[in-house]
Amino acid sequence: MNRKTINILFVCTGNSCRSPMAEWILKDLLNRYGIENVSVGSAGMMTPQDRQSTNDAMMVMVERGIDISSHRSRTLTKRMVEEANLILVMEKVHRFFVEDMVPSAKEKVFLLKEYGSRGRAQDIQDPIGRDLEFYRHCRDELEKEIERIIPEIVGLISGEERHPDSIT
C-alpha cells in the first residue's frame, strides 16, 4: 500500500480550547491505533503567540488522560494553510477566514462536523467563558467527531479516493 505523510491542521479562534483539544485527541487516537504518517497541529485566527491552553481545557483533557499543558498557541499563517493537506475548522467563520487567506485552500478546508459526514455543516461551539461542564461537552463532541473521521484519515494516508469503513 502506498502510504504518504499527511499534515492535518485544526483551526479555531484563539487556539486555547477547541483546536488544541482536537489536536491532542487526534494525536492520542493515532497513537492508540498505531497509525503513523500523520502530522497534527493547531492554530487560531486571532491569538497571541505562545499562550497555554485555558485551565479548563487542560483540566477536562487530563480527565481523559491527555496532558495538553505543553501546548502553546500559534497564530494561523498562510504557510500553515499551504502546507496542510487537511484543515478542520470549528465554525463556518473559521472556514471563511482560511479561504480568504488562501483561496486555493478551499478544497481542503472543512468544518470538523461536516468532514466525511455528507453535509452535517454544524459548528462546534466555543467553550471560552463557559463553565467546566460546557468544556466537557465540547471535549466529548470533539472526541466523537474525531473518532468518526479516523477511517477518512486512514484513507488519506493510503491515497485511496474512497475511504475505508474500518481501520484495518
ABEGO torsion letter per residue (X at the ends): XBBBBBBBBBBBAAGABAAAAAAAAAAAAAAAAGBBGBBBBBBBABBBBGBBBBAAAAAAAAAAGBBAAABBBBBBBAAAAAABABBBBABAAAAAAAAAABAAAAAABBBAAABGAGGBBBBBBBABGBBAAAAAAAAAAAAAAAAAAAAAAAAAAAGBABBBABBX
